[in-house]
Amino acid sequence: MADKNILIGVTGGIAAYKVVEVASRLKKSGANVKVIMTKHATEFITPKTFQEITNNAVSVDLFADAANFNVAHISLADFADLILIAPATANFLAKMAHGIADDLLTTTILAFDKKILLAPSMNTKMFENPATQANLNILKARGVQILEPASGNLACGTVGKGRLPEPAEICEEIEKIFAPKVLSGKKILVTAGGTVEAIDPVRYIGNRSSGRMGYEIAKSAVKNGAEVTLISGKAEIEPPNGLKHFVKVESALEMRNEVLKEFETADAVIMSAAVADYRVKTPAAQKIKKSSDNLTLELVKNPDILRELGTLKKNQVLVGFAAETQNVLDYANKKLVEKNLNFIVANDVTLEGAGFGVSTNIASIIWRDGSVENFSKMSKAELAEKIVQRLSKALNQ
């Protein structure tokens, strides 16, 4: 982070002491660091501590006399490439969400138009309070990046979510923000979630996909500078911030229609959705009543969206997924060739910590030349980053 200017806003929480190490790590990485403290923050740690760590004066008072005529909140906003707020208290989140500017930090925030990273830290009940969650959603919608609090023992004696992440994690997040954007200017189409095939107005045929893998891929692609369209079937999580388009669908036919609309202008497509292979031929118009011991449904095959894209593609990079329960590499290789993919991500969903409904995955990436990269168990967010890095490589070949 050499030559980056980082402004740290420290608010009045007990976790303020951990931010000293954050400032130290950033300074050692080559960043120029300045600190604004709220008056409440000075009750927990002195400005002198941050001054010694950063070798810069610490700002507290909005109306303090300046050595030179220089409006403090404007000059600090102009200085920074990024503002980190850590810890971000519930009180601060509320003020920031509603544009209240009653001290130096909140006034500086209003004059800042670049990247802001918030690291909330507070009592679990305060964090989970609907008012706090509503304020976080407002800020996310504005493009503010939120670093989720950690869970554990809190200073108030309770156990739960609300701990400030460790300094190393905070600094790692800042490094990611400043990392080169490997997909800058690229249009990426991602499909995610499971499709729903209606039996009647109440029941459907579905699958166990949570949508998490595809959503993490879309999130990573956004972070890496891409214009991302996410087409999603049934999913258990909220879509990531920063998408160019978000399209919600139910059936495989709906997903096919939406994918084909976007495909021609896309630079790459990552088909991570769990698309149903079959649908009910004639869904009932009314709820089917229980009238006998057996119910027979006639199923017909859904269109193979990935195969269709493979025949249509020109210069696009096409990536597929193979979620298997046996002969994983053999089946994935066959799919790679038959559907004209650039590479495929394969996993054995029977393994513990892999597949549907969990936050981790175990996968292999198989390339057209036969080479295979095997990845041990990692979070789906980490695997998504690896997939995006390989996508960048494929786009530049």
N, C-alpha and C positions, 0 to 999 in steps of 0.2 A: 504493500500500500504506500510505497514511496511517493512523496510529493502530494498525497491526498490531504485535504483539509477537512478535519472531522470536528464537529461541534457536539459535545456531550451535554445534554440537559439532565441534571440530577434533581429529582423531586423528593419530597419528604417521606421516605420509607426506610425501615431499618436495613434493607438490602443496599442502601447507599454505600456502605463500606466495601461491598464487592466490586463497585464500579471503579475503585482506585486501581484494582488490578487490570480492569478493562483499559483504562487510560494508559497504564504502564505498557501493556502489550501493544496497543496501537502505536504508542510512541516508539517502542523498540522496532516496530515493523517499518518505520520511516515516515509515518503520518505526522502531520502537524496538528496538534490537538489543543482545542480550547474548551473551557467548561463554563456553563451557566448553572448556577445553583439557585433554587428557590429558597426563600427565607426559612421555610420549614425544613429543607434539606440540611441547612447549617446547624439544626438542632441535633443532627445525627453524626455529622462529620464536618471538620472545619475547612474553609476554602484554602487555607494554607497547605493542607495535604495535597490537594489537586494542583496547586500552584507549583509545589516542589516536583511533582511527578511530570507535569507537562512543560515546565519552564515558561508558562504563560500566565498572565494575570487571570484570576477567576472573577467572573461578573456575577453580581447578585442583585444590585439595586437598579431599578429602571431609571431613577432620577439621580444616580451618582454623578459627581462632577467628572468630566473627562479631561485628560491632559490636552487633547486637541479637539477642535470642534468636529465631532463625528457622532452622529446619532447612533447610539449603541446598538439598538435592535436591528437597524438597517445594516450597519457595518458588519455585525456578526452574521447576519443572514447572507450577506454578499461574500463573506469569507468562506463559508462552508460548502463542501461538495456533498456532504451528508450530515444530517442531524440524527443522533442517537438519543433517545430518552430512556434512561435507565436509573433507578426503577421508575416506571410510569405508574403513578398511583391512580386509584379510582377517581379522586378529585381532579387530577390533571386530565385524565381521559375525558371526563365530563366537560371540562372547560374547552379542551381542544376540539371535541366533537361539535360544540355549539358556538365556536368562534369567539369565546370570551378571552379578552386580552387585558389582564389586570396586573401583570408583572412582567419582568424582562423576558422570561422564557416564553410565555404564551404570546407576547407581542412579537418576538422574533420569529416564532412559528408562523404567524400570519403573514410575515414579510418574506417567507421562504418558499421557493417554487421548485425545489429539487427533491431528492429522495429522503424520506423520513423512515426511520426504523424505531418501533416502539417495543420495549421489553416490560410488559406489565408485571407488577409484583404486589400482592396484597393477600389478605385473608381469603380463604376459599369461598366463603359465603358472599363476601364482597365481590369477588371475581365472577361468581355464578349469578349474582343478582341480575334480574332482567334489565335494569337500567344500565349497568356496566356492559352487558352483552350488546344492548342496543347501541351504546356509544361506540363499541368496538366495530360493530357492523357498519355504522356511519363512516368511520375512519377507513375501514377496508374498502368501502365503495368509492372513496376518494383516491384510492391507490396507495394509502399508507401501508407499509409492511409491518405486520405484527409477528413478533417472536413469541410463540406460545409459552406460558409459564410452565415450570417443571412441577412435579408432584413430590411431596415428602413432608418432613416435619417443618412446620412454620414457627416463626419467632413467637407467635401468639399462643403456642402450645397445642394447636390443632394439627391434624395431618390431612393433607389434600393438595389440590392444585393451587398454585399461587407463588411458588418459589421463583426467584429470579434465576434464569439459566446461568450456568457456570460461565465465568469470564471467557474461557477458551471457546465456548459455543457461540457467545455473542460476537467475538472477533471473527470467528469462522464465517458467520452470517454476513458480516461486513465485507469480508474478503470475497464472498460469492457475489455481492452486489457490484463490486468493482472488477470482477473477473471479466475477461473478454467475452463478448456476446457471440458465440459461435454460430448462431442461427439468425444473426441480424439481417433483416430484410427478406427473410424467407417466409413463404406462406405454407403453414403446416396444418393439415387436417388430421384430427384425432377422433376415433370413435371409442366409446367406453360404455360400461354398464351392460346389463342383460336385456334382451328384447322380451316382450310380453306378447304372447299369442292367445287371443281371446277364445274361450270355450263358449261363454255366454256373457251377459253384462256384469256378472259377479266373479266368475272364475277364469283362470288363465293357465296356460302352460308357460313356465319360466325356468330360470336356472339360478344358481347360487352366487352369481357375480355381484360384488358390492360396488363395482365401478372404480374402486380405489386406484388400481394400477393405471388405468387410462387417465384418470384425473391427475395423478401425480406426473404422468408424462406430459400432459397439457401444461401443468404448472411449471415444470422444468423447461419446456420449450418457450414459454412466456419469459421466464427468467433469462433465457439465453437469447432474447431479442427477437423471437419469431412473432409473426402475426398468426394467431392460433384460432382455428374454428374447432369447437368441440361439439360433436354430435353424440348425444347420450341417450341410452335406454334407461331402464330402471336402475337407480343408484341410491346408495345409502348416505352419501355425503354431499356437501355443498360444492358447486363448481368453483374453481380457483378464480382469483381476481386477475384482471388484465387481459381477458379473452377478447378477441375481435368479435367473434360471434359465438353464441351458445344456443344450440338447437336441441330441444327435448322431443324424443320420439318414443313410441311404444313398440310397434311391431317391426319385424325384419323388412317388410315391404316399405314401411315409412322410412326406415334407416337407409335402405337402398336409394330411395328417391332423393333424400337429402344429400347423401354422399355424392350421387351423380351430378347434382347441382353444383357442387364445390370442386369436383375432381379436376376439371380442365384447367382451372387457374391455380391449383395447388402445386407447390414444389415437391411436396412429400406427403404421404398418407401413412399413418400408423393405425392399423385396424386392431385395436385391443378389445373391442366389444365382444361379448359372448352372444353371438347371434344364433337364434334357434334354427336348427336344421329343418324342422317341420312346423307346419301350422295346421290348425283345424280347417278342413275344407269348407265347411259351412257353419260358422258360429251361430248359435241359437240367438234369436232376437229377444227372447225372454229367459229368465232364470230357469234352468232345467230342474224340475222337481224330482225328488227322490222317490222313484216309483217301482224300482226293481233292484235285484241284487247286483246286476251288472249294467255297465254303461259302455257302449262301444262308440269310439270316436274315429272318424275317418281322417287321417292326416295326409297332407300333400307336402312335397318338398318345397322349401323356400329357395329363392334365388341365391346362388353363391356369389355374394357381393365381392369378395376378395378375388375370386377367379375372374369375374367380369372386369374388375379394375386391371388385372394383369393383362387382359387382352386389349384393353383400351389405352394403356399407358404409353406415353411417348418418352419424355425425358424425366418423368416423375420418379422419385424413389418410393418404393412400395415395401412396407414392413408389415408382416403378419405375426400372429401369435398361435402357438400350438399348446393347448392345455390338455395333457394326456394322462392316462392312468397306467400305461404299459408301452414298451417299445418306443419310448419318447423320441429318441434321436432318429430312428428309422421313419416314424410317421412324420416328424417335422421336416426331414429332408425331402420326403415325397411331396409334402405340401409346398415346400420352398420352390421346387422345380415345376410342379404342375400349375402353380398359380403365379409364376413369373415374378417372384419376390426378389428384392435385393438382399435382404436378410430376414431371418425369422427368430423370434424369441420363444423358446420351448421350456416347458416346465412340467414336472410330475406333480399333479395336484393331490396325490395320495401322501406325499411326504409331509411330515410335521413342519409347520412354518412356511408352507408354500400354498399357492392356489387361492381359492375363494375364501372370503370372510375373515382374512387375517391381515395384519398390517405389514407382514414380511413376505419375502418370496425367495425361492431358490430357482435359478434359471440358467439356461445356456443360450448363447447367441450363435447361430449357424449362418455362415456366409456362402455365397454362390460357388466360391472356389473350394468348398469343403472344409474350410477351417472352422474350428469351434472354440468359443470362449466359454468357460464354465465359471459360474459365480456361486459362492457359498451363500448361506442364509444372510440376508440383509434386509433393511427396510425397503418398502416399495418406493419410497422417495429416493433412496440411494440407487436402486436399480433403474429408476426412471432417468436419473442423471446419466448413468452409463449408456442407456439406450439413446438418449439425446446426443451424447458425444459420438456414438457410432453413426447416428443419423447424419451428423455434420460431416463425418468422414466420407460417407456414401455420397452425399451431395457434392462433395469437392473432388470426387474421383473422375 
